[in-house]
Amino acid sequence: MARERRLFSEEFKREAVKLVGQPGASKAGIARDLGVGANLLERWCREANVNGQVGGGEKVCAQEYERMRRELAKVETERDILEKALGYFAADLK
């Protein structure tokens, strides 16, 4: 007996691709939770990237890396300012 082909709505596919984009998410685990094949989920992710929709984890990782890099630069600047202020006030105590 042949299995009947399941059809998934576009909204379901978009939500599945968004789940893949979450930090720490694995495609295999998400596919298992949703009851779809890992290869099918992979194809949806590729199609979403071609159409310019939310992509896989690579795009999310790059954005998170840039955000963390900017935050680190800000914290380093604040640290340098505090070190200079500490040196200024320590000189007054002598």
C-alpha positions as CSV (number, residue, x, y, z in Angstrom):
1,M,0.0,0.0,0.0
2,A,1.2,3.4,-0.9
3,R,1.2,6.1,1.8
4,E,-0.9,9.2,1.1
5,R,1.3,12.3,0.6
6,R,1.0,14.9,3.4
7,L,0.6,18.6,2.5
8,F,1.9,21.3,4.8
9,S,0.8,24.9,4.7
10,E,3.2,27.7,4.0
11,E,2.7,29.0,7.5
12,F,3.7,25.7,9.0
13,K,6.9,25.7,6.8
14,R,7.8,29.2,7.8
15,E,7.4,28.4,11.5
16,A,9.5,25.3,11.1
17,V,12.3,27.3,9.4
18,K,12.1,29.9,12.2
19,L,12.5,27.2,14.8
20,V,15.7,26.0,13.0
21,G,17.0,29.6,13.3
22,Q,16.8,29.5,17.1
23,P,20.1,29.3,18.9
24,G,20.9,25.7,20.1
25,A,18.3,24.2,17.8
26,S,19.1,21.1,15.7
27,K,17.3,20.3,12.4
28,A,17.0,16.7,13.3
29,G,15.4,17.4,16.7
30,I,13.0,19.9,15.2
31,A,12.1,17.6,12.4
32,R,11.4,14.8,14.9
33,D,9.3,17.0,17.1
34,L,7.2,18.2,14.1
35,G,6.8,14.7,12.7
36,V,8.5,15.5,9.4
37,G,11.7,14.2,7.8
38,A,15.0,15.9,8.3
39,N,15.5,16.1,4.6
40,L,12.2,17.8,4.1
41,L,13.0,20.3,6.7
42,E,16.4,20.9,5.1
43,R,14.7,21.6,1.8
44,W,12.3,24.1,3.3
45,C,15.3,25.9,4.8
46,R,17.0,26.0,1.4
47,E,13.9,27.3,-0.2
48,A,13.4,29.9,2.5
49,N,17.0,31.2,1.9
50,V,16.4,31.4,-1.9
51,N,13.2,33.4,-1.3
52,G,14.9,35.8,1.2
53,Q,12.9,34.6,4.2
54,V,14.3,33.8,7.6
55,G,17.2,31.4,6.9
56,G,19.0,28.8,8.8
57,G,21.2,29.1,11.8
58,E,24.2,30.6,9.9
59,K,22.5,34.0,9.5
60,V,21.4,34.0,13.1
61,C,24.9,33.2,14.2
62,A,26.4,35.9,12.1
63,Q,24.0,38.5,13.6
64,E,24.6,37.3,17.1
65,Y,28.4,37.5,16.5
66,E,28.1,41.1,15.3
67,R,25.9,42.1,18.3
68,M,28.4,40.5,20.7
69,R,31.4,42.1,19.0
70,R,29.8,45.6,19.3
71,E,28.9,44.9,22.9
72,L,32.4,43.8,23.7
73,A,33.8,47.0,22.1
74,K,31.5,49.1,24.3
75,V,32.5,47.3,27.5
76,E,36.2,47.6,26.7
77,T,35.7,51.4,26.2
78,E,33.9,51.7,29.5
79,R,36.7,49.7,31.2
80,D,39.4,51.9,29.7
81,I,37.5,55.0,30.9
82,L,37.2,53.6,34.4
83,E,40.9,52.7,34.5
84,K,41.9,56.3,33.6
85,A,39.5,57.7,36.2
86,L,40.9,55.3,38.8
87,G,44.5,56.5,37.9
88,Y,43.4,60.1,38.2
89,F,41.8,59.7,41.6
90,A,44.6,57.5,42.9
91,A,47.2,60.3,42.0
92,D,45.2,62.7,44.1
93,L,45.6,60.5,47.2
94,K,49.4,60.6,47.1
